[in-house]
Amino acid sequence: MTVSSYAIILLKYFISRTKTLGERQLSQEEVVPLKEAKEQVEIAISRTALLHLAFSKTLVEEFGKEKGKGLILKSIMEYGRRVGERVKRGLPDLPKYGVHGGRKDGKVRDCVFAKIFREYGELDVGCLYCYVDPAKTMAADPTSKLIHNDCAACGDNFCSFEKLATTDKEREDFANRSKNWKHVDPRLARGVGKKH
């Protein structure tokens, strides 16, 4: 073996070794601890909640309470429709971590959206965001809806849900983007603090 061929073999070895170390470093840098990932998702969800409040407040100030809330509802219906269409195509709905504190006994606690709405004292328009749940389920399957039995954004201690069949009227109101569709979820239609 000549010196030059030996040098080439050594060079190839060191290059392959360097790539392996570099790849190992890259994969270690891509791993994020779960706690940090949850915190980052919570930051993004908090920003989304603030955006909802900002748009909602502007609509109510510009158009008055009734018309403003009607426009918010229409916007959330459209948003839910888009989410539902994505879910129907197999794309994810919500992040697995960081949107709320977890589920136990059918109850969802520590919803980040509700926390922000409460922090700003704007549950009244904040809770309209929650219409995304029946809207996205109806967009994916018009024969069913996911409704709230309890809603933290309406002032309840937690959220709980129930999946029910939709009526012809609910499907028609959803398809026509009718303001009457708000009755699709009785808990949300009652609003803040009005449990029954």
C-alpha positions in Angstrom: 0.0 0.0 0.0 1.4 3.4 -1.0 1.4 6.4 1.3 -1.1 8.2 -0.8 -3.6 5.3 -0.8 -3.2 5.0 3.0 -3.8 8.7 3.3 -7.0 8.4 1.2 -8.3 5.6 3.4 -7.5 7.6 6.6 -9.2 10.7 5.1 -12.3 8.7 4.2 -12.4 7.2 7.7 -12.2 10.7 9.3 -14.8 12.1 7.0 -17.2 9.3 7.7 -16.5 9.6 11.5 -17.1 13.4 11.4 -20.4 12.9 9.6 -21.5 10.4 12.2 -20.6 12.7 15.1 -22.3 15.6 13.3 -25.4 13.6 12.7 -25.4 12.5 16.4 -25.1 16.1 17.5 -28.0 17.2 15.2 -30.3 14.5 16.5 -29.5 15.4 20.1 -30.2 19.1 19.4 -33.6 18.2 17.9 -34.8 16.5 21.1 -36.8 18.9 23.3 -37.8 18.0 26.8 -41.6 17.4 27.1 -41.9 20.2 29.7 -40.3 22.7 27.4 -42.4 21.5 24.4 -45.6 22.0 26.5 -44.5 25.5 27.5 -43.8 26.4 23.9 -47.3 25.2 22.8 -48.9 27.1 25.7 -47.2 30.2 24.5 -48.5 29.7 20.9 -52.0 28.9 22.3 -51.9 32.0 24.5 -51.1 34.1 21.5 -54.0 32.5 19.5 -56.3 33.3 22.4 -55.1 36.9 22.5 -55.6 37.2 18.7 -59.2 35.9 19.1 -59.8 38.5 21.9 -58.3 41.4 19.8 -60.4 40.6 16.7 -63.5 40.0 18.9 -63.1 43.3 20.8 -62.6 45.2 17.6 -65.7 43.6 15.9 -67.9 44.4 19.0 -66.6 48.0 19.2 -67.1 48.6 15.5 -70.4 46.9 14.9 -72.1 46.8 18.4 -72.5 43.8 20.7 -75.2 41.9 18.7 -73.8 42.3 15.2 -70.2 42.0 16.4 -70.9 38.7 18.2 -72.7 37.5 15.1 -69.6 38.2 13.0 -67.4 36.5 15.6 -69.6 33.4 15.4 -69.5 33.4 11.6 -65.8 33.7 11.7 -65.4 30.8 14.2 -67.8 28.7 12.1 -65.5 29.3 9.1 -62.4 28.6 11.2 -64.0 25.3 12.5 -65.0 24.4 8.9 -61.4 24.7 7.8 -60.1 22.8 10.8 -62.6 20.0 10.2 -61.7 19.8 6.6 -58.0 19.4 7.5 -58.9 16.7 10.1 -61.0 14.9 7.5 -57.9 14.8 5.3 -56.0 13.1 8.1 -54.1 16.1 9.4 -53.9 16.7 13.2 -56.5 18.7 15.1 -54.8 20.0 18.3 -51.3 19.5 19.6 -51.1 16.5 22.0 -49.5 18.6 24.8 -49.8 22.2 26.1 -53.4 23.1 25.1 -54.8 22.1 28.5 -53.7 20.4 31.7 -55.1 17.0 30.8 -58.2 14.8 30.8 -59.5 12.8 33.7 -62.9 11.3 34.2 -64.2 13.0 31.0 -63.2 16.4 32.2 -60.6 18.7 30.6 -58.9 21.0 33.0 -56.7 24.0 32.8 -57.6 25.1 29.3 -55.1 27.7 28.1 -57.8 29.5 26.1 -60.1 29.8 29.1 -57.1 30.9 31.3 -56.3 33.8 28.9 -60.0 34.8 28.5 -60.4 34.9 32.2 -57.1 36.8 32.7 -58.4 39.6 30.4 -61.9 39.5 31.9 -63.3 38.8 28.5 -65.1 35.4 28.9 -68.2 37.0 27.2 -66.5 37.1 23.7 -63.7 34.6 24.6 -66.2 31.7 25.0 -67.4 32.2 21.4 -64.0 30.6 20.3 -65.3 27.3 21.7 -67.8 27.1 18.9 -64.9 25.7 17.0 -65.6 22.3 18.6 -69.1 21.7 17.1 -68.0 23.5 13.8 -65.0 21.3 13.2 -66.9 18.1 14.0 -69.8 19.1 11.7 -67.4 20.0 8.9 -65.8 16.6 9.2 -69.1 14.8 9.5 -72.3 16.9 9.3 -74.4 14.2 11.0 -72.6 14.7 14.4 -71.5 17.5 16.7 -69.2 17.8 19.7 -70.9 20.0 22.3 -69.9 21.3 25.7 -71.7 20.1 28.8 -69.3 22.3 30.8 -67.1 25.0 29.5 -64.2 26.7 31.3 -64.4 29.6 28.9 -68.0 30.2 30.1 -66.8 30.3 33.7 -67.2 26.6 34.6 -64.4 24.8 36.5 -63.6 22.5 33.5 -64.8 21.4 30.1 -66.7 18.3 29.4 -68.0 17.2 26.0 -70.6 15.0 24.4 -70.9 13.8 20.8 -74.5 13.9 19.5 -76.3 13.5 16.3 -77.2 16.8 14.5 -80.7 17.8 13.5 -81.7 18.7 9.9 -82.0 22.3 11.1 -78.5 22.4 12.6 -77.0 21.0 9.4 -79.0 23.5 7.3 -78.0 26.4 9.6 -74.3 25.3 9.4 -74.4 24.9 5.6 -76.0 28.4 5.3 -73.8 30.0 7.9 -76.9 31.1 9.8 -76.6 33.0 13.1 -79.3 30.6 14.4 -76.6 27.9 14.3 -75.3 29.2 17.7 -78.0 27.0 19.4 -76.1 23.9 18.2 -74.3 24.0 21.5 -76.7 24.8 24.4 -74.0 25.4 26.9 -72.2 27.9 24.7 -75.6 29.5 23.7 -76.4 30.2 27.4 -73.1 32.0 27.7 -70.9 33.0 30.7 -72.0 31.9 34.1 -75.4 30.5 33.1 -74.9 26.8 33.8 -78.5 25.6 33.3 
